């Protein structure tokens, strides 16, 4: 059993990297590949034949596919996925081998305790249409923040790994990402999370670069084994 993480796929835009990286003789369904947000497979307001074909392709991959939500997601549909318990937390089920890792959950996967926090502020929000290409749920609600804090407390404020879509604000500022119309509330919340939580590694997507900053790893095209 193993866990790999990779960056955003935005549905049809970059899903092919998931097919090209691994072959059947390397991974099995007992292995996991986690997309760190902007999964984007559920994008249109209703299911389409192209979407169904893509889900079928992803479900037939030799591993189990997990994903965080990012900022470019259709949250209306994502939040309607069948909900259930897996890995010791609440997940949304897209297909037999595809699951949404929800915000503020602490999962145990391959013996690792993993805190997941999706979401981020879209810097291109002004160019998008609410309900068609942008959804208010891209940032965490107060209830989701409270849920996160309660779950961290249940685990004595200690996890092995934090998986998020974006970086804490203090870290992203070192990259020069300071061009939003206002500070990202998720990034500011993550500032607090990394202060109160003991963790060994932090992985995120969102920035479309592969870069290491201390124990923070930004993932785009890379596949990184974390367990």
HUWOPE-V575981 format. One record per residue. N is the residue number from 1. NEAR is the number of other ideal C-beta (glycine too) atoms within 10 Angstrom. D_LAST is the distance of its C-alpha to the last C-alpha in Angstrom with 2 decimals. Layout:
BEGIN
n: [N & N]
near: [NEAR & NEAR]
d_last: [D_LAST & D_LAST]
END
This chain:
BEGIN
n: [1 & 2 & 3 & 4 & 5 & 6 & 7 & 8 & 9 & 10 & 11 & 12 & 13 & 14 & 15 & 16 & 17 & 18 & 19 & 20 & 21 & 22 & 23 & 24 & 25 & 26 & 27 & 28 & 29 & 30 & 31 & 32 & 33 & 34 & 35 & 36 & 37 & 38 & 39 & 40 & 41 & 42 & 43 & 44 & 45 & 46 & 47 & 48 & 49 & 50 & 51 & 52 & 53 & 54 & 55 & 56 & 57 & 58 & 59 & 60 & 61 & 62 & 63 & 64 & 65 & 66 & 67 & 68 & 69 & 70 & 71 & 72 & 73 & 74 & 75 & 76 & 77 & 78 & 79 & 80 & 81 & 82 & 83 & 84 & 85 & 86 & 87 & 88 & 89 & 90 & 91 & 92 & 93 & 94 & 95 & 96 & 97 & 98 & 99 & 100 & 101 & 102 & 103 & 104 & 105 & 106 & 107 & 108 & 109 & 110 & 111 & 112 & 113 & 114 & 115 & 116 & 117 & 118 & 119 & 120 & 121 & 122 & 123 & 124 & 125 & 126 & 127 & 128 & 129 & 130 & 131 & 132 & 133 & 134 & 135 & 136 & 137 & 138 & 139 & 140 & 141 & 142 & 143 & 144 & 145 & 146 & 147 & 148 & 149 & 150 & 151 & 152 & 153 & 154 & 155 & 156 & 157 & 158 & 159 & 160 & 161 & 162 & 163 & 164 & 165 & 166 & 167 & 168 & 169 & 170 & 171 & 172 & 173 & 174 & 175 & 176 & 177 & 178 & 179 & 180 & 181 & 182 & 183 & 184 & 185 & 186 & 187 & 188 & 189 & 190 & 191 & 192 & 193 & 194 & 195 & 196 & 197 & 198 & 199 & 200 & 201 & 202 & 203 & 204 & 205 & 206 & 207 & 208 & 209 & 210 & 211 & 212 & 213 & 214 & 215 & 216 & 217 & 218 & 219 & 220 & 221 & 222 & 223 & 224 & 225 & 226 & 227]
near: [11 & 15 & 22 & 19 & 26 & 22 & 28 & 26 & 25 & 18 & 21 & 14 & 11 & 18 & 19 & 11 & 15 & 18 & 13 & 7 & 17 & 16 & 9 & 9 & 7 & 11 & 19 & 12 & 12 & 10 & 18 & 23 & 22 & 25 & 30 & 29 & 29 & 25 & 29 & 23 & 23 & 23 & 20 & 12 & 11 & 6 & 11 & 11 & 7 & 12 & 17 & 10 & 11 & 19 & 16 & 10 & 13 & 23 & 14 & 11 & 19 & 16 & 21 & 21 & 22 & 26 & 29 & 27 & 30 & 27 & 26 & 24 & 29 & 22 & 16 & 12 & 18 & 22 & 15 & 11 & 17 & 8 & 12 & 10 & 8 & 16 & 19 & 12 & 18 & 18 & 20 & 20 & 14 & 21 & 14 & 10 & 17 & 20 & 22 & 23 & 28 & 22 & 25 & 22 & 19 & 20 & 22 & 14 & 22 & 14 & 9 & 15 & 16 & 28 & 26 & 30 & 27 & 30 & 28 & 30 & 18 & 18 & 13 & 11 & 15 & 8 & 9 & 13 & 7 & 9 & 11 & 11 & 14 & 20 & 21 & 10 & 18 & 22 & 18 & 21 & 13 & 8 & 10 & 19 & 19 & 12 & 17 & 23 & 17 & 10 & 18 & 21 & 10 & 9 & 14 & 9 & 13 & 13 & 23 & 18 & 20 & 24 & 26 & 29 & 31 & 26 & 26 & 23 & 19 & 13 & 21 & 25 & 13 & 12 & 13 & 7 & 17 & 10 & 6 & 15 & 8 & 6 & 14 & 24 & 18 & 27 & 25 & 13 & 20 & 29 & 15 & 14 & 22 & 18 & 9 & 10 & 19 & 12 & 18 & 12 & 17 & 23 & 22 & 28 & 29 & 27 & 19 & 14 & 13 & 13 & 12 & 10 & 13 & 8 & 13 & 19 & 18 & 24 & 26 & 17 & 13 & 16 & 14 & 16 & 9 & 20 & 16]
d_last: [8.14 & 5.31 & 5.07 & 7.33 & 9.85 & 13.45 & 16.81 & 19.87 & 21.51 & 24.73 & 25.42 & 27.49 & 27.29 & 23.98 & 22.45 & 23.24 & 20.27 & 18.11 & 20.53 & 20.85 & 17.32 & 16.39 & 18.84 & 19.22 & 18.59 & 15.02 & 13.28 & 14.67 & 15.07 & 12.46 & 9.83 & 9.59 & 10.74 & 11.67 & 14.93 & 15.53 & 19.11 & 22.35 & 21.43 & 25.21 & 25.62 & 27.93 & 30.37 & 33.92 & 35.65 & 36.17 & 34.24 & 35.38 & 35.36 & 33.15 & 30.59 & 30.70 & 30.28 & 27.22 & 25.63 & 26.54 & 24.99 & 21.64 & 21.76 & 22.41 & 19.38 & 17.50 & 14.39 & 14.42 & 14.99 & 14.41 & 16.18 & 17.45 & 21.14 & 22.52 & 26.19 & 27.30 & 27.08 & 29.87 & 29.24 & 32.27 & 30.67 & 27.07 & 28.29 & 30.17 & 27.24 & 27.29 & 25.49 & 23.82 & 21.31 & 17.78 & 14.61 & 17.19 & 18.49 & 20.85 & 20.01 & 22.38 & 22.64 & 23.70 & 23.51 & 22.24 & 18.91 & 18.89 & 18.32 & 19.00 & 16.85 & 19.77 & 20.77 & 20.39 & 18.26 & 15.66 & 13.37 & 11.34 & 8.65 & 6.74 & 8.26 & 7.37 & 10.64 & 10.81 & 14.28 & 15.51 & 18.76 & 20.22 & 23.61 & 25.61 & 29.22 & 30.48 & 32.43 & 34.40 & 35.42 & 39.10 & 38.92 & 37.45 & 39.18 & 38.16 & 37.25 & 37.01 & 34.62 & 33.75 & 33.04 & 33.58 & 30.47 & 28.36 & 28.39 & 27.49 & 30.42 & 31.51 & 30.51 & 26.92 & 26.80 & 28.26 & 25.80 & 22.88 & 24.60 & 25.36 & 21.81 & 20.64 & 23.60 & 22.71 & 19.49 & 21.61 & 20.55 & 17.17 & 13.64 & 10.33 & 10.01 & 12.95 & 13.02 & 16.64 & 18.98 & 20.93 & 21.04 & 23.00 & 26.61 & 26.98 & 24.22 & 25.38 & 28.90 & 27.98 & 27.38 & 30.81 & 29.68 & 32.62 & 34.62 & 34.27 & 37.44 & 35.98 & 32.83 & 29.83 & 29.75 & 26.01 & 25.44 & 27.91 & 26.25 & 22.90 & 24.92 & 25.69 & 22.23 & 20.74 & 23.83 & 23.56 & 19.82 & 17.92 & 14.45 & 12.32 & 11.28 & 13.09 & 12.78 & 15.83 & 17.98 & 21.77 & 23.18 & 22.80 & 21.85 & 18.98 & 19.29 & 17.82 & 19.79 & 18.81 & 15.54 & 16.17 & 14.80 & 16.96 & 15.82 & 18.48 & 18.49 & 15.37 & 12.17 & 9.26 & 5.83 & 3.83 & 0.00]
END
